[in-house]
Amino acid sequence: MAGSVLGNGSNSNRKICGVAPAATYFQSIIGPLPKRTLLGITHNLGNGLFDIARDSGATIHSNSRGDQCLGPGNCPSSGRYLEQSKQADSFAFNNRMNLILFAAGNDGD
């Protein structure tokens, strides 16, 4: 994810770069190696995630995560409009200079 967005091509003599190689801010909730676990998503996405990125100068927030499934065939959200969706929409509505994106198909379907 980070390389496809922010990669500056330093490992390919600048031949292969991400879509925004000049970006100056990257925000991640993934913990360090070797576990690479999620450190946690804030209770309110607008306060503690999107606002931090905005205040740091970011105008595009690209998110790559899926449902919090409890196992195959046991995804409680399954396309429902949940609180975090509402928070993302509210932040986007109130911060028109910021674009919030979510990857589709992270769960494989």
N, C-alpha and C positions, 0 to 999 in steps of 0.2 A: 504494500500500500504506500508506504513512505517513498520508496524508490520510484514508483510509477507516477507519483505526484510531484515530488521534490527533487528527484535525482538530477544531479548536475553534470553527469557524464564523466566524472573523474576516473572511473574504472574502465572507460572505453575511449579514451582520448577525445572526449566530448562528442562522440558519434551517437550515443544513445542517452537521451535525457528524458526526464519526466516532463509532464505537461506544464509545470510551473517551476522550472529550475532556479528562478531568481527569487522564489518565495523566501521570506525571512523568519517565518514562524511555523512551528509544527507542534501540535498538542496531541499527546497520547495517554491513554489510560491503561496501557499494557505494561506490566511489570518487567523487570530485568531478566536476563538469561540466568539460569537455564529453564526456569518454569514458564515464563512468558504468560502469567495469569493476568486476568483483568484486576486492576487495583480497585475498581468500583466506579460506578456512575453516580454522580450527585443526585440527591433526591429531587432537585428541581434543575432541569437542564439549563434553564435560562440564567440561574444564579449559581455559579460555580463551574460552568463548562463553557457555554456559548458566550457569556459576558466576558470571561477571562480572555478568550480568543479575540473578541471584538476590541477590548481595551488594549490588547497587545498589537493592534493594527491589522488583524486578519479580516478579510471581507468575505472569504469563502470558507465554509466549515464542512469538510467531507467526512462522512461517518461510514464506517464499515463494521456493521455488527448485525446479528440476527436475533430471532426470538430467544427468550430464555426457556428453552425446551427442557422438559423433565425426562426426556427419553424419546425414542422413535414413536411418532404418532401421538405424543403427549405434549403438545405445545398450547398452553392455556390461552395465549393471546390470539393465535390463528386468524390474523387479519382484522381483529377488532381495533377500534379507535380507542387507545388507552391513554392514560394520563401523560406519559412521556411524549406521545404524538401531539397532544394538546399543547404541551409546554413548547415543543419545537415550533409548532404553528404560531403560537402566541409571540414567541421571540422573533420569528421571521416577520410577522405582521408589524411589530413595534420597532423593528430595526431594519428598515427597507434597504439599507445599503449593505446588508449582509445576506449572503446566499447560503442556505443550509441544505446539504445534499445527503442522501442515504443510499447506500448500495442496495441493489435488488438481488435477491437470490442467494444471500449469504448462507441460508440453511440448505441449499442444494436443490430446491424446488423452483 
